[in-house]
Amino acid sequence: MSDIVLYEARGRIGLITLNRPEARNAVNGDVATAMEAAIDQMEDDPAIWVGIITANTEGQERPVFCAGADLKAINSGQAGALATARGGFAGFVYRERKKPVIVAVDGLATAGGCEIVLGSDLVVATTRSSFGLAEVKRNLIAGAGGLFRLPRAIGQAAAMEAILTGEPIPAERAYHLGLVNRLVEPGKAVEEAISLAAKICESAPLAVWASRKVVLASAWADDETLKKMTNSEFAGIMGSDDTKEGLTAFIEKRPPNWQGR
């Protein structure tokens, strides 16, 4: 694994850290490639059930989770390297995966940095964080999902203002608008994200992954499609070892021992 993106397994949790603080964790080709490799490692490891993405902000006077695309890379003709075939921008925003990812933000997440946030499933943020799509200030547009994901997350009116002005949304407002799940003090984002991930890991992983799939599809699919998908996912887990374990544990009045199979 590259030093520009760090990966660490903590029990059932895969911790992924953007590690380019000297460049405000901006995404270049190396970051995109390393991020995709980290997601591969998380998805391929049966012992990992939940992922967390965070960023190293050491030495930054004003912490920046991610400043988005590396404009120097774009200006030098390397824009194509900022996305991968499977993951899209940063090797992540369009990546198909079964495991939920929590993003832990302590600082500014702007442009592509905000799109990484929007590509995640749950958001933990500190009170000094903010979220923005600043592309219009550089005659660009948010091209990695932000133009349709932000309105879904916070509503069209609030999203339209943020997108057309390019001004960031403070963490507390983002929390009240529904973008942020948990709001914590500075320096506590990763700790809280680990706590949230651990709570998710108490649930049956097959059921978590199947439920996540249907919830995400609800953003675009009609009710009939969602009904069929739900029935299919339900049938898929009914014959699993974990379903039998869950029912047995309930009858025996003991905590279940999930195996993810």
Order of alpha helices (4+ residues) and beta strands (2+ residues): beta-beta-alpha-beta-beta-alpha-beta-beta-beta-beta-alpha-beta-beta-alpha-alpha-beta-alpha-beta-alpha-alpha-alpha-alpha
